[in-house]
Amino acid sequence: MAVHTLSRRQVFGYGTAGAAALMLGTGAWSTDSALAAPVLTGNPFSLGVASGDPLPDGVVLWTRLAPDPFAEDGKGGMPAAPVRVQYEVAEDERFRRVVRRGSVVATPELAHSVHPEIHGLRPDRVYFYRFRAAGHLSPTGRTRTTPAVGSDPRELTFAFASCQAWQDGYYTAYEHMAAEDLDLVVHLGDYLYEYGVKTNKRGVTTDPRFHTETVDLARYRLQYGLYKTEAPLQQAHANFPWIMTFDDHEVENNWADLISENNENPETFMLRRAAGFQALYEHAPLRHTQLPKGPDVQMYRRLSYGRLADFTMLDTRQYRDDQPCGDGASANCTDRLDPQRSLLGARQRDWVLKGFSRSPARWQILGNQAPMGQTDQDPGADTLVWLDPWDGYVAERNRLLAEAGSRGVRNLVVVTGDRHQNYAWDLKRDYADPGSPTVGSEFVGTSVTSGGDGADMTPQGEQFLAANPHMKFFNSQRGYVRVHVDRDRWTSDFRVLPYVTRPGAPVSTRASVVVEDGVPGVQV
């Protein structure tokens, strides 16, 4: 296709020297040259600190220097020059026992973000970290390494979340998440929405710079600045390591591979995708293996938690076939059953299946963006489903679920975002067959804010429960899901808030749903 005629230099706007500058921020390359310390008029750590992708011997750390995160040019109020950033990692919060110390270079090519990758830490241990730059000290972050390879940890506690449209409500859910006792957080996408923001949470008109949709790098950076200045989000990042992926809104609603929802010219959309991916990397604790290469990024990956669990993070946007039958919802779209249609792409699908065969983990956790289980909207004879999630790619779903069983997966559990609703349901080998066996479990988590306050039960929820016998729980409030896993049991606590359109909402556990070791399916 003509879309591939654009070179990486054209997409990014810089070439080899720029690529070298990017690697300076990861610690993979270093420079001994002296760098002038700029005089900054504001706090360069206005966007907070974070850690991510924990391993038994280390984590990746993140911050972005931005004394003015709302600078119109998207440069965060920083000069167009590299800045050295120092970091410390310690065993104690007062940094009396520092175990790693070093520096990386924040470059203007990556909006002065840095992603130092720390190695040589001890498994399954809590560490504290902080940064220094231009005479300023960052807030302290807390992180944790995962258990040693081959170890058999007794338990794991994590939370997963998604869908946090800034204009739809307060990030109160993150205040409560930050107070939990978690080993890590999984974010399943829609960290950012591309839409223009004309009013804030209090109904006040925002600066006109935020009114336009995000389509270029400067505008994506501005939008991330809006989201990441929220204190509850910063605190949740600072308290735990995050494992992150993206869904659609980090670029554009319902995009599919090189196809724009709005039918943009493919070359134009590729430029937009490159800008969205670069801005995501600039604002997330991702490793150098997730550095975008123009409009492409290697986001699917696997992280292990000893022999207790594997996190297999999927990418359900970048390699998919276009949604069948024009997207939307349909009860008569036969194209969704086409055995050649793929949501994952052949290479990623084969990688997932090989992981099923090779993994010794007791719990196989798929980090998934759009619901895998069937969501029939018609309690009658018809099967009315949305075509963007796995319901539009039925044959590949059936193959994935069948091979999980044939390849010896002990416990398959899928955690999913996107829907702004809470579900607990059984995964069936073939939803068209009423007698099809249950082969796994899926927990769909609600949004942090997207959709506003929500409700416990809705007319749509009643339809879903009537139409989908595999659905065991429905809720449409905002919040997140807290998960506790041990050798015998998985427990998902649906943590919900009564409102998000004003601050101060309490949190409660609406339901706790269990999966027993060796028994596929959910138990309410």
N, C-alpha and C positions, 0 to 999 in steps of 0.2 A: 504494500500500500504506500501511497505517497507520503503518509505520515512519517515513515521512517527516513525520509530524505533529510530531515533536520538533524544536524550533528549535535553532540553533547555541548560543544562550544556555543552553538546557536541557542540551545535550550537554556543553558545556565547563564550565558553571558560572560563566561570567563573560561580559560583553558587550563593548561598544566600547572601554571603558577597558582591559580585559584585552588586546584585540587590539593596541592601541597599545603596551602594555607588552611584548608579544611582539616587536614590530618594533624596540624599543630594543636588543634583544640581537643583531640582525642588522647594525646599522649603517645600515639603510635609513632610519631616523628617528634623530634625535639630540635630546638635551636639554642645555641649559646650566646647569640647576639644580644646586646643590651637593648632594651626597649624603654623609651621614655615613658614615665608615669604621668598620665594626663591629669589635669586638675578638673575634677568633676564637681559640678554645683549641686548635684543631688545624690541620693542613695543609689548606687549601681545595682544593688540587689533587690530592686523593687518587685521583681517577679519571683523571688523566693529561691529555694534550692530543692533538689530532688535526687533520688537514686532509683536505679532500676535494673532489670534483668539479673537478679541475684544468682550467683554460682557458689559452689562450696568454698572457693578460694577468693571471692571478690565480687564487686558490683561495679556498675558504671555510675558516676556522679554527674550532676548537671547543675548549671546555672547559666543565666544570660545577663550580661552587664547592660542595664537599661535605666539610667537615671531619669529619663523621660520616655516611658513606654508608649506614650501617645504622640510622639513626634510624627509629624505628617509624612515624612519621608520613610517611615518604618525603620529608621536606624537607631531608635531608642535614645536619642540624645548623645550618642557616642561620636567621637572624632573618627575620621576615615583612616585609622591607623591601628596596627595590632597592639594589644595590651597583654602583659603577662599577668596570669592569675595563679595564685598559690593556693594549695589545698593541704589540709591536714586530716588524717583519720586516726581516731583514738579509741581506746577501750573504755574510756570514761567521759562523761559529759563535760568535765572541767579541763579535759585535754592534758592531764598530768601524765598519761601513759600513751603517748603518740606512737603509732606503729607504722604509719606511712606518711611521708611528707614529700611534696614535689610541686611542680608548676607546669602549666600548659599555657598556650597562647590563644587568646580570644581575637579573632580576626573579623574585619568588617564583612568579609564574604559570607560569613555565617551569623551576621547580626551580633557579633561578639558573644556567641554562646560557646560553652565548652562542655566536653563530655569525657573527662579523664576516666580511664578504665583502671580500676585498682585490683591488683593481684597480690597473692601471698598472704591473704587473711586466713583465719582459722574457720573451719566449717561450723555452721549452726551457732553463730555468735552474733551478739548485738554490737554495733560500732557506731561511733558518732563522727561527724565530719563537718567541715566548714571551709570557707574560701576567704581569701584576701585579695583585694585589687585596688590600686590607686589610693592606698591609705584607708580603705574601708574594710570592715569585717562583716561577713554575711551572718545571717541567723544560723543556728546549729541544726543540722539534720541528724536523724537517727535511721540506721539501716540494719539489715541482718543478712548474713550469708545463709545459704541452704545447707542441709546435711551432706555429709560426705557421700561420694559415689559408692554404691554398694551397701550403705548403711540402711538400717531398718527403723526409721523414726517412728515413735509411737503415735504422733498426731501432727496435724497441720490446721491452722486457722487462717482464713483469708476472707476478703470481701471482694465482690465484683460489682461494677457499676458501668453506666453508659449514659449517653444522651443528656447533655447539660446545656441546653439553650439558655444563654445568659439573660435574655430579655424576658424569659418565662417565669423566673422566680429566683428566690434566694438560695444560696448553696448551703442551706442548713444541714442537709444530709451529710455533707463533708465535716461539719462540726462534730456530729455524732460519730461518724466513721473514725475521725482522728482520735477519739477517746476510747476506741475499742482496743482490745489486746489482740493484735493481728501479726502474723508473720509476713504478709505481703498483701498487695492489692492488685487485682486484675481489672484493667479498663478495656472495654470491648468496642469502643468506637463512638463516633459523634461527640468527641471531646470538644469540638468546635462546630458551629453552624455557619454556613457561608452567607446567609441572608443579611441584608442591611438591617441595622438596628436604629430605629427612629425614636423610641422611648425607652427609658430605663425602668427598673423594677418599681419605682415610685411614680411612674407615669410622666416623668419629666423628659422633655425633648432632649435628645443627645446632640452632641456636636455633629454638624452636617457631614463631617468626614466619615462617620459611621453609617450614614444613610444608604450608601451604595453597596451592592453585592460585592463579595470578595472575588476578584478574578486575577489580580496580579500580586507579586510578592510583597510589595509595600503594604497593600491592603490586608493580605493575610496576616502579616506581622502585626498590624494595628489591631486586628480582631483578636489575635492571641493575647496581645497586651491587655485588652479589655477583660478577657476571661481570667488570665493568670494573675491579675492584681487582686482577685477576690481572696481574702484572708483564709476562709475555711478550706478552699482548694489548696492554697499554699501549705496549710498545716497538715492536711492529709498526705501531701507529697513529702513533707519534711519528716513525718513520723514513720513511714514504711517504704520499702522498695516497691516499685510498681512494675508490672508487666503489661505493656500497652500494644494495642494494634489500632487500626482505623476501620471505619465503615465508609459511608458515602459522603457525609456532610463535610468532612475535612477537605473535600474537593468540590463536589457538587451533588445534589440529590440524585440518587438512583443511577449514577453513572455505571457503565459496564465496559471494562477494558478501555478501548479507544473511542467508545461511543458516548457522547454527551446526551443527557436527557433533553437538552434544548437544541439538539442537532447543530451544535457548533461545528464549524469547519474542523476536520480532524487535527490539522496542524495547530490551529488555535487552541483546541482543547488539550493537546499534548503540552503546550506551553503552560496552560493553566494547571494541569496535573503536576508538572514539574515544580511550579511555584507552591502549590499546596503541600507537596511532599517535602520540599525544602523547609517551608515554614514549620511543618510538623516536627521535623528533625531538630530544628533550632529551638523548639520549646518542649522537648521531651527527653527523658533519661534513656536514650537509645545508644547502642554500641556502634562502632564504626562499620560493622557489617550491615547496619541499617542506613548508612549514608546513601541518599538517593543518587542515582546516575541519570540525570535528566528526569524524564517522566517515569522512570522505573525505580523500584525499591524492593529489596529482599526483606519482606516483613514476616513471612511464615517461618516459624522456628519452634524448637522444642526445648523446654527447661525441665529438669528433673528435681524432685524433692526426695532424694534417696530412692529407696525401693517402694516408698509408700505411694507416690503419685508422679505422673508426668503431665506437664502443661504443654499441649500441642496447640500453638496459636495459629489460626487459619487466616488466610487472605481471600475473602470471597468477593472482591471487586476487580482486582487487577488482571485476572486471567479468564474471567467468565465469558460465556456466550451472551449475546444480547438477550434481554428478557423476552420471552415468547409472546406472541399475539399482542404486541404493542404495549406490554407492561400492564399495570392496573390489576383488576380482578376479573376472573372469568370462571364460568361453570362449564364451558364447552371448548376450551382451548386444548386440542389434542397435541399440539406441538410441545406442551410441557412434559409429555410422556416420551418424547423422542430419545432413544438410547444414546444418541450421539451428543446430546446437549450436556454441557459441563458448567458447573459453578466454580470449580476449583482449578480447572485446567489439568491436562494429563500429567504434567510433571509434578505439580503439587499433590494431586490425588495419589500418585504412585508413592510419593514420599510419605504421605500419611499412612498408607497401607503397609509399607515396609516398617514404619515405626510400630504399628500394631504387632507385627511379627517379632520384632527384636526387643521390645521393651519388657523389662522384668517387673514393671510397676503394678501394684495392686489396683490402683485407680487410674484410669485413662481419662484425662480431662481435656476436652476439646474447647478452646476459646473461640467462639463462633459469633458472627456478627448479626445474622438474620435467622429467625426461627427455623430449626430443622424439622420439627414435628409438623404434622398437617394441621392447618388452621382452617377448618371448614366453617364458613359463615352462614350456612343454610341448614337449619335443623331438619329440613325435608329431604327429599330423595336426591336433590342435586348436590354436587360437591363444588361449592363456590369458594375459590381460594385466591389469594394474592399471588402474583407471578414473579415478584422480585426475590422473595426468599426461596428456600429449598423446594417449596411447592411448585415452583416453575421449572425444577430440574429433578424430576421424580426418579428417573432411572439411576442417576448418579447417587442420589440419596439411598435408594434401595441397595445399590452395590456396596456403598460404604458401610451401611448397617449390617448387611449380610456378611461382609468380610471381617468385620469386627468379631463376629462370632466364630467364623471358620478359622481365623488366625489366632484364636485363643485369648482375646481380650477378656480379662476377668470381670472388670466393672467399667462400662463405658458411661461417662456422664458428660453431657454437653452443657456448657454455660453460655448464655446468649443475651444480647442486648436488643436494641433497635425498636422494640414494639411499644415502649412506654406503658407496659403492663407487666404484672407478675403472673407467671404460669408455673405449674409443676405438672409434668405429664410423662407418659410412657412413650418411648420410641419404638415403633413397630417396623418389622422387616418390610411390610408392604401394607400401606393403609387401605388399599383397594380390596384387600382380603380380610373380611371380618374375623377370620380365625388365625390371622398372622401372629406369630409369637412376638412377645416383648423382648427386645434385645438391648435396651439401654434406657437411660433416663435423661430428661432435659429440664433445666431450670432457666426460664426466661426472666431476666430481671427488669424491673421498671426503670424509668428515667430518674435522673437526679432532679431535673426541673422541667424538662420538655413536656408541654401539654398543660402546664399550670397545676392547680391543686389536685385534680383528679377526684376519685371516689372509690369507696371500698368495692361496690358492685355497680355495674352499669347495664343498660339493656343489651349492649354488645356482649358483655361478659355472660349474661344469661343465655344468649344465643350460642356462644362458644361452648358452654357447658352442656347444652342440649345437643349440639351437633357433633361434639368430639368426645366420645366415651373414654378416650385415653387421657383427657384432661382431668386432673384431680383437684386443681386449685386455680382460682382466678382472683386477681385483685388489681385495681387501677389507681392506687395511690402512688405518690412519689417516694423515693428512698433508694435502698441498695439491698444486696443480699449478703449476709454473713454465713460463711460455711465452716463447719468443723468436720474434719475427716480423721478417723483413726483406722485401725486395722479391721475393725468389725462393722463400721457404720459411717455413713455420710449424713450430715444434718444441715439442711439449708434453712436459715432463719430469715424470713422476709421482713426486713426492718423498714417500717413505713412512717410517713409524716402526715398529719391531718391537713397541712397546708404548706405552700411554699411562696405564695404571693405576698406574704408579710414575714418578717423575721421572727425567730424565737420558737419555732415549732418543736414540740417534744417528739421523741422517737419511741416506737413500740414494736414489738414482734407480733405481726399479724398472724403468722402461722409458722410452724416448724415442720418440715417435710423430710422424711428419712428415706435413704436407700441402704438396704442391708447388703453386706459383702456377699457376693455370689448370687444375689437375687435381683435380676434386672427389673427396673420399674420403680415408681415412687410409692411411698406409703405415707398417707396423710394422717 
